[in-house]
Amino acid sequence: MRQKISVLFILFSLLFLTGCATLPTEQQKEADFHKKMGIAYLNEGNLQMAFIEFQKAYQIDPDDKETLHGIGLVHFQLEEFEKAKENFLKAVSIDPEFSEAYNNLGVTYMRTGQWQSAVEAFKKALSNPLYRTPEKAFYSLGMSYYRLGQYNLAIDAFKDAIKRDTLSPSPYYGLALAYNKLGRYGDAAAVISKALETDQNYKGDRTKFIEDLKQKLPFAKGEDEKDSNDYLEIMRY
C-alpha cells in the first residue's frame, strides 16, 4: 500500500550533474544545460519535454551516466520498463558506484516482478558508503525480500531503513507485514500503530486507515490486494 509513494519519491530525487572531461567547454555547457532542463521538466511531470531535453544532451555526450539515468527515469514513468532497465544498466556500466541508478534499476525490477534481480540491484546501491539516501534502498530491499518470502531478511532490511529515517512510515508498514507472516502478531500490531503515528495521512487515526483499506479493496489486485487484506488482519489484533 505504501510502496508506490516511496518509489515515486526515489525516482524524483535530484540528479548530480557531472560532465565528461573530454568534451570541449562549450559542448559541455550545452549538455549540462539540457540535463538541467530535463530534470526540471521531469520534476514537473512533463515527460515529453524531459525526454527531448535528455535526448539533446545524449546527442552531445552519449556516455554521460546522468543523461542515461534521466532517460531511464522518463521510460519508467511511461511504464516502458525494458527501456528503463536498458538505460539504468548503461549508466551503472559507466559508473559501478552510481547508487541512484542501481536503486532505480531495482525499483524497475520490482515493477516487473523480478524480485531477486531487485535484491541484487539494491545491494549494489547500498554497497557504496557515499550513497546519500540508503534508507530508500533498504525499504525497497525489504519489500523485495518480503515478496520472495524471505521474511527474516525483510525484517532486517526494514529495521535498517528505520534506523536511518525514523519518521518515514513506509518501513513500518513493511515491517508489520513481515511480522504478520511469521505469526508475530503482537509485534505486527505494535508496528502498525507506529506506522499510523508517523504517517501524516492518518496521524494515528486507525479508523480512517481501516476505512481507506475497505474502500480500496474492491479495486485492488494481486499483491496490493493481499497486502490490504493482511493490513486488515493486523488491525484486528
Secondary structure, DSSP 8 states (H G I E B T S, - for coil): --HHHHHHHHHTS-------TTS-HHHHHHHHHHHHHHHHHHHHT-HHHHHHHHHHHHHH-TT-HHHHHHHHHHHHHTT-HHHHHHHHHHHHHH-TT-HHHHHHHHHHHHHTT-HHHHHHHHHHHHT-TT-S-HHHHHHHHHHHHHHTT-HHHHHHHHHHHHHH-TT-SHHHHHHHHHHHHTT-HHHHHHHHHHHHHH-TTTTT-HHHHHHHHHHHGGG--HHHHHHHHHHHHHHT-
